[in-house]
């Protein structure tokens, strides 16, 4: 048996979704939207169809029910196969899931901000605070809705949302510190010598 090619994040998200219940591409996209999956996984609408075709070719999903050509790829109902569930389980054992460091764009901006025009740093910090406040409010609302849907707190979706809430709260506290120290901002005292 040939080795399965490396599965992308969209491939894995779809395998997981189709393991819950068979559905067609249009329904999969709608469910991804409903669950706000794009908040935590980079998967676009075209990627869903690309991944569905790839997973079908690899035998990791299979068509179920009617496979009439006139239905088209949007309406071909597929389900995860045993081989697909095995491939998903194997992919979830990779070290890179637990050993990656994120590179948030805001940290890149912070590193470069010493070159910003006067007043821009303070304005961007305020803009970031407003954005974080909005996201925090949204995540708290999502948390309540998900707990209502799953019926308890011990669920991976709840844990993920709680982590995002903690991240936003931590960054807001960090912004408080940065804004307090902004007036004392200064160049490095001991830069490397050429």
N, C-alpha and C positions, 0 to 999 in steps of 0.2 A: 504494500500500500504506500502510495506517495505521501510525503510529508505535506501537511496543510500549510499553505502560505500564511505569513503573519497576518493576523486579523487586526483591522483598524478599530478605533473606538466606535465608529458608526456600525461596523459589522457586529461587534460585541453587544452594543445596545439593542440592535435588532434581534439578535439571537435570544437575548434575555426576554425581550418583549414578546416574541413569538413563542417562547417556552411557556408563557402564561396562558396564551390562547391563540389559535390560528386567526390570522387577519390578512387583509390585502394592504397594498402600499398606501392607499389613501387613508384607510383606517389607522394604520401604523403612524402616519404623519399626524393625524388628528389626536391620537393618544399621546404622542410625544409633546404636542402643543399643550394638551390638557394638563400633563404632568410637569410642564415647564422644564423638560429635560435639557433644553438648550442652555439653561443656566449653569449646568454642570458638565455637559458633554457637547463637544463641537460636532453637531450633526445637522446638516442642512437638508431641505426637502429633496434636492437632486441626489444627495448622498444616500438617502434612504433607498431610492430606486437603483442606484449603482450597486449598493450593498446587497439588495435583494437579488439582483441578477448574479452577482458574484457568489453569494451563498447558495443559490440554486445550482450553479455550475459545479460548485465544490461538493454538493450533496449534503450540505449542512442544514438546509431547509428543503422542504418538498411541498409541491402543490397538493392541496387537499380539496375535495369536493369537485366542482366543475372546473375543468381546465380548457374551456372553450376559447379559441383564439379571439373571438369577437369581444371578449371581456377586456382584453388588453392588460398590460402590466399593472395598471392602477387597481384592477379588480380581481387579479389572480390571488386567491386565498392560499397562504402558505403557513407552514408550521415548522418548528425546529425539530430536526431528526435526532435520534440517539447520538449519531456521530457529531451533530452540531452541539448538543449539550456537553459532550465530551471535549470538543474543541474549546468551548467557552470555559469549562472548568479548568482545562490546561492553561488557557490564556490568563486566568485569574491567579495562577500560581507564579507568574513572572515577578522577579524582584523589582522591576522598574515601577510597579504600582506603588510600592512603599518607599522607594529610594530616589525620589525626584524632588528637586527644589523648584518651586514656582518662581517666575520672573515677572511680577506684576508691573505693568506699564507705569504705574504711579511711582514706584521706587526708582525706575529709570529716570523719570522726570525729576524726582527729588535729587538724584545724583548730578543732574545737569543744571539744576535750577539756579546755581550760583551765577550763571550767565544770563539770567532773565533780566528784563528791563525793570526799573524801579516800580514797585507796587504790584507786580505780577505774581510774585510768590505768595503774598498775602491773599490776593484774589483767587489764585488757584487752590490754596488751602481752604478758603471759604467754599469754593465750588465743590471740592472733594467732600467737605463736611456735609453740605446739602445733599449730595449724591448718596453718601453713606446713610444719612438719616432716612432718605426715601427707601433705600434698599433694606434697611433694618425694619422699617415699618412694613414693607412688603413681605419680608421673610417671617415676621411675627404673625402676620395674617395667614400666610401659607402654612405655617406651623399649626395654627389652630385648625385650618381646613384639613390638613393631612391627618392630624390626630383624630379628628372627627370621622374621616373616611376609614382609617385603619383600625380605629377603636382602642389604641393603646400607644404608649410612648416607646416601647421596645421594638422598633421597626427601623430598618436602614434608612428609609426616607426621612423619618423624624430625626434620626441621628445626624444625617447630612444637613438638614435645615438648622439644627441646633449648633452645629459646627460653624455654619455661615453666620448665624446670629452672633456667636462668640467672636468670630473674626471681625465683624463689623463693629461690635462693641469695643474690642481691643484697639482697632485702628482709630476709633473716635477718641479714646483715652490718649493714644499716642499723638493725635492731632492737637489735643489740648496742650500737651507738653511742648510740641514743636512751636505752636503759636505763642506760648509763654516765653520760649527761648529765642524767638525770631529777632528781637531787638538786639540780642547779644551775638548774633551770627557773625562769624569772623573767618578769615582765611586760615588755612593750616599754619601752625606756628613752626613746624619743623618739616618743611617740604624736602623731598629727596634732592640731593645735589647732583649736578651733571658731572 
